[in-house]
Amino acid sequence: MRFWASLNGLAVCFALSATGASAQFYKDKTLTLLVNYGAGGNADIEARLFQQYLAGFVPGKPNVIVQNVPGAGGINAINMLGLNVGSRADGLTLGYFTFGPISSIADDPALKVDVSEFRVVGAMKSWALAYGRKDIPPGITKPSDLARAKKVFIGGYSRSSLHDTRLRFAMEILGVPYQMVTGFQTTAMINKAMLQNELNITGSTLPGYQTQAVPQLVDAGIAMPLFQFPVIGKDGKPAGNPALTKQGVPRFDELYQEAFGKPPSGPKWEAMLLTTHLGSQMQRLIVFPKGTPDEPVNDMRGAFQKLVKDEAFATAYRNVTHEEPDVATAEEVEPMLKRMRDVSPEVKKVIKESIAE
């Protein structure tokens, strides 16, 4: 009896010891949030909010720092994390990426990794919209006037980014002549070019629009919101952001309906709707590289789920982004990453053609 009691006691001790060790994985360590756009951009601003609050919800309370690696429309940092360039799959480097499904769907050779193989922590959801200068010839007084534009100059990041691709699709579906001016690294740089009338249309996620475009361009009377990019609703039909709808910002399909008297259709519209849906539901993809141990992955999944429910963080997030923090779980994100592999040949074809030089 004493022998078995001793064994049971040892088992309890080992279990407690293992639990304690697990809870302290991040103790005295530094966690790097790898951001794939430059300082001052939308993703960077959000990442620095997480930098401020995240550690308090991670067992072991690590030091959290932000590293910006812009370039190639966000692909550089994704490749770095996936290929373990400058880091290892040890739970100490976490990608906080502005994400678009275009490169994965189109088999873009610039993307060197399979994004579906990342260890998913979650994703922050967000909405996106397009805005433009009111003096776009022959003049914009209401969103549907965009369909009459003679030519627009669009600010973008890279041909294969979701930002650039869906704006190209929008203009082509409307039949508006356009020129893409791409290669910008931050929203701030694009807005500066808008102010100087070097560009006259662009797009942004809602945080960037509310915090930068509204005070700099919209409130100044220079620009106006044109349309919101719809997602696929639960009924399979286009759905929009109720707050934007309340402000009078139409969905793209509503703008098209008003301008042409019928809904948009065809492979380009299907491609625009699908990629926007995936991008909005995974606007900021939060991932570890393939091979990261379960321990830090599970710690971080739990931390993000708790963090977005914390009122102090939620208040700070609302103040900065003008949105509610909305995180998709790993269970929600992983099927969407796999969905990128199952795209109709027609849709895949128009996406490939759109990003081709």
C-alpha positions in Angstrom: 0.0 0.0 0.0 2.8 2.4 0.9 4.5 1.5 -2.4 1.4 2.4 -4.4 0.8 5.6 -2.4 4.4 6.6 -3.1 3.9 6.1 -6.8 0.7 8.0 -6.8 2.4 10.8 -5.0 5.2 10.9 -7.5 2.6 11.0 -10.3 0.9 14.0 -8.8 4.2 15.7 -8.4 5.2 15.1 -12.0 1.8 16.3 -13.2 2.1 19.5 -11.2 5.7 20.0 -12.3 4.6 19.5 -16.0 1.8 22.0 -15.6 4.1 24.5 -14.0 6.7 24.1 -16.7 4.0 24.6 -19.4 2.7 27.7 -17.7 6.2 29.2 -17.8 7.2 28.5 -21.4 7.4 32.3 -22.1 9.0 33.2 -18.7 12.0 35.4 -19.2 11.7 35.2 -23.0 11.0 37.7 -25.8 8.2 37.3 -28.3 8.6 39.0 -31.7 5.5 40.1 -33.6 6.6 40.1 -37.2 4.6 42.6 -39.2 4.7 42.5 -43.0 4.2 46.2 -43.7 6.1 49.3 -42.6 5.9 51.3 -39.4 2.9 53.6 -39.2 0.7 51.4 -41.4 -2.6 49.8 -40.3 -1.1 46.4 -39.4 1.7 48.1 -37.5 -0.6 50.3 -35.4 -2.7 47.2 -34.4 0.4 45.1 -33.7 1.7 47.8 -31.3 -1.6 47.6 -29.4 -1.1 43.9 -29.0 2.5 44.6 -28.0 1.2 46.7 -25.1 -1.5 44.3 -23.8 -0.7 40.8 -25.0 1.9 39.8 -22.4 -0.5 40.0 -19.5 -2.6 37.2 -21.0 0.3 34.9 -21.9 1.5 32.4 -19.2 5.0 33.5 -18.3 4.5 37.1 -19.4 7.1 37.5 -22.1 8.6 40.7 -23.3 6.9 41.6 -26.6 8.5 43.5 -29.4 7.5 44.4 -33.0 9.6 43.9 -36.1 8.6 45.4 -39.4 9.6 43.7 -42.6 7.8 45.4 -45.5 8.1 44.6 -49.2 6.5 42.7 -52.1 3.0 43.6 -50.9 3.6 41.9 -47.6 5.1 38.7 -49.1 8.6 39.2 -47.8 7.8 38.8 -44.2 5.5 35.8 -44.9 8.4 34.1 -46.7 10.8 34.9 -43.9 8.6 33.4 -41.3 7.8 30.3 -43.3 11.4 29.7 -44.4 12.8 30.4 -40.9 14.9 33.3 -42.1 16.3 35.1 -39.1 14.1 33.0 -36.7 13.2 29.4 -35.8 10.0 27.5 -35.3 10.4 27.8 -31.5 7.4 29.9 -30.5 9.3 33.1 -30.2 8.4 34.7 -33.6 4.7 35.2 -34.3 3.5 36.6 -37.7 0.9 39.4 -37.5 0.3 39.7 -41.2 -2.0 41.7 -43.4 -3.2 38.8 -45.5 -4.7 38.4 -48.9 -5.5 35.1 -50.6 -4.4 36.3 -54.1 -0.9 34.9 -54.1 -1.9 31.5 -52.8 -4.8 31.1 -55.2 -2.7 32.2 -58.2 0.3 30.2 -57.3 2.4 33.4 -57.3 6.1 32.3 -57.6 7.0 35.2 -55.3 5.3 33.3 -52.4 7.7 30.6 -51.4 5.7 28.9 -48.7 2.3 27.2 -48.3 0.4 29.5 -46.0 -2.0 26.6 -45.0 1.0 24.9 -43.4 1.5 27.7 -40.8 0.4 26.9 -37.2 -2.6 29.2 -36.9 -3.2 31.2 -33.7 -6.2 33.1 -35.2 -7.1 36.1 -37.4 -8.5 39.5 -36.8 -11.5 40.3 -39.0 -12.0 43.6 -40.6 -13.9 45.4 -43.4 -12.5 47.3 -46.4 -13.7 50.1 -48.6 -12.6 52.3 -51.5 -12.4 56.1 -51.4 -11.5 58.7 -54.0 -11.1 62.3 -54.7 -14.2 64.3 -55.5 -12.5 65.9 -58.5 -12.1 62.6 -60.4 -13.2 63.8 -63.9 -16.0 64.6 -64.6 -16.6 65.0 -60.9 -18.0 62.7 -58.1 -21.0 63.9 -56.2 -22.4 60.4 -55.3 -20.7 57.0 -55.4 -22.4 55.7 -58.6 -20.8 58.7 -60.5 -17.6 56.6 -60.4 -19.0 54.5 -63.3 -18.8 57.7 -65.5 -15.1 58.4 -64.6 -12.9 59.1 -67.6 -9.8 57.6 -66.0 -8.6 57.0 -62.4 -5.1 56.6 -60.9 -5.1 54.0 -58.2 -2.6 53.8 -55.3 -1.4 50.3 -54.4 1.2 48.1 -52.8 1.9 45.3 -55.3 0.2 43.6 -58.2 -0.4 40.4 -56.2 -1.8 42.1 -53.1 -5.5 41.8 -52.4 -5.7 45.6 -52.2 -4.4 46.1 -55.7 -6.3 43.1 -57.3 -9.7 43.9 -56.0 -9.4 47.5 -57.0 -8.4 46.4 -60.5 -11.4 44.1 -60.6 -13.7 46.8 -59.5 -12.6 49.2 -62.2 -12.8 46.5 -64.9 -16.2 45.4 -63.8 -17.4 49.0 -63.9 -15.6 49.6 -67.3 -13.6 52.5 -65.9 -10.2 53.2 -67.5 -7.5 53.1 -64.9 -3.8 53.1 -64.2 -2.3 51.4 -61.2 0.5 53.2 -59.3 1.9 50.5 -57.1 4.9 49.9 -54.8 3.8 52.0 -51.8 4.7 50.6 -48.5 2.2 52.2 -46.2 -1.3 53.7 -46.2 0.2 57.0 -45.1 2.3 57.2 -48.2 -0.7 56.6 -50.4 -2.8 59.2 -48.6 0.0 61.7 -49.1 0.0 61.1 -52.8 -3.8 61.5 -52.7 -3.5 64.8 -51.0 -1.0 65.9 -53.7 -3.4 64.8 -56.4 -0.9 62.3 -57.8 -3.5 59.6 -57.2 -7.3 59.9 -57.0 -8.6 56.5 -55.7 -7.4 53.8 -53.3 -8.8 51.5 -50.7 -8.2 50.6 -47.1 -9.3 48.5 -44.2 -11.7 50.3 -41.9 -9.1 51.1 -39.2 -6.8 52.8 -41.7 -9.7 54.6 -43.3 -11.1 55.9 -40.1 -7.8 56.9 -38.5 -6.0 58.3 -41.6 -8.2 58.9 -44.6 -11.2 60.5 -42.8 -9.2 63.2 -41.0 -6.8 63.9 -43.8 -9.0 63.6 -46.9 -12.7 63.1 -46.1 -13.2 65.7 -43.4 -11.1 68.1 -45.5 -13.7 67.8 -48.3 -11.1 66.4 -50.7 -12.3 62.8 -50.9 -15.4 60.7 -50.2 -16.1 57.0 -49.5 -17.1 55.3 -52.8 -18.1 51.7 -51.9 -17.5 48.9 -49.4 -16.1 45.6 -50.5 -18.8 43.0 -49.7 -18.3 39.6 -48.1 -20.4 36.4 -48.6 -23.3 36.4 -46.2 -24.7 33.3 -44.5 -27.4 33.2 -47.2 -24.6 33.1 -49.9 -25.5 36.7 -51.1 -23.2 39.8 -50.8 -23.3 41.3 -47.3 -21.9 44.6 -46.0 -20.9 46.3 -42.8 -24.0 47.7 -41.1 -22.1 50.7 -39.8 -20.9 51.7 -43.2 -24.3 51.1 -44.7 -25.8 53.4 -42.1 -23.3 56.1 -43.1 -24.5 55.8 -46.7 -21.6 53.9 -48.1 -23.0 51.3 -50.6 -21.6 47.9 -51.2 -19.9 47.5 -54.6 -22.8 45.5 -56.0 -25.2 48.2 -54.9 -23.2 50.9 -56.6 -23.1 48.7 -59.8 -26.9 48.1 -59.6 -27.6 51.9 -59.3 -25.2 52.7 -62.2 -26.3 49.9 -64.6 -29.7 48.7 -63.4 -28.6 45.1 -62.8 -26.3 43.2 -60.4 -22.7 42.5 -61.4 -21.9 39.0 -62.7 -19.2 37.0 -64.3 -15.8 35.5 -63.2 -14.2 38.8 -62.2 -17.1 39.6 -59.9 -17.0 36.1 -58.4 -13.2 36.4 -57.9 -13.6 39.8 -56.3 -16.3 38.6 -53.9 -14.5 35.4 -52.9 -11.1 37.0 -52.4 -12.6 39.9 -50.5 -14.5 37.5 -48.3 -11.4 35.5 -47.4 -9.3 38.6 -46.9 -11.9 40.3 -44.7 -12.3 37.2 -42.5 -8.5 36.9 -42.2 -7.5 40.5 -42.5 -4.7 40.1 -40.0 -3.4 36.5 -40.0 -1.8 35.5 -36.7 0.5 32.5 -37.3 3.6 30.6 -36.2 5.8 28.8 -38.7 5.3 25.1 -39.5 6.9 22.9 -36.8 6.3 25.2 -33.8 5.6 23.1 -30.7 2.0 22.8 -29.4 2.9 24.5 -26.1 3.4 28.0 -27.3 0.7 27.6 -30.0 -1.9 26.7 -27.4 -0.7 29.4 -25.0 -1.0 32.1 -27.7 -4.4 30.9 -28.9 -5.8 31.2 -25.4 -4.1 34.6 -24.9 -5.7 36.1 -28.0 -9.1 34.8 -27.2 -8.9 36.3 -23.7 -7.3 39.5 -24.8 -10.1 40.6 -27.2 -12.6 40.2 -24.4 -10.6 42.4 -22.0 -12.4 45.8 -21.7 -9.2 47.8 -21.3 -7.8 46.3 -24.6 -11.1 46.6 -26.4 -11.4 50.3 -25.4 -7.9 51.0 -26.7 -8.6 49.0 -29.9 -11.8 50.9 -30.5 -10.1 54.3 -29.9 -7.4 53.5 -32.4 -9.2 51.5 -35.1 -12.8 52.6 -34.7 -13.8 48.9 -34.8 -14.6 46.2 -32.3 -11.8 43.6 -31.9 -13.1 40.5 -33.6 -10.8 37.5 -33.7 -11.5 34.3 -35.6 -10.3 31.1 -33.9 -7.8 28.7 -35.4 -10.8 26.3 -36.1 -12.4 29.0 -38.2 -9.3 30.1 -40.0 -7.8 26.7 -41.0 -10.7 25.7 -43.3 -10.5 29.1 -45.1 -6.8 28.6 -45.8 -7.6 25.3 -47.3 -10.5 26.8 -49.3 -7.9 28.8 -51.3 -6.9 25.5 -52.9 -10.4 24.7 -54.1 -11.2 27.6 -56.5 -13.1 27.2 -59.8 -10.8 27.2 -62.9 -12.6 30.3 -64.2 -12.0 32.3 -61.1 -8.4 31.1 -60.8 -7.8 32.1 -64.4 -9.0 35.7 -64.0 -6.9 36.1 -60.8 -3.8 34.8 -62.5 -4.3 37.1 -65.5 -4.9 40.1 -63.2 -1.7 39.8 -61.4 0.4 38.9 -64.4 2.9 41.7 -65.4 
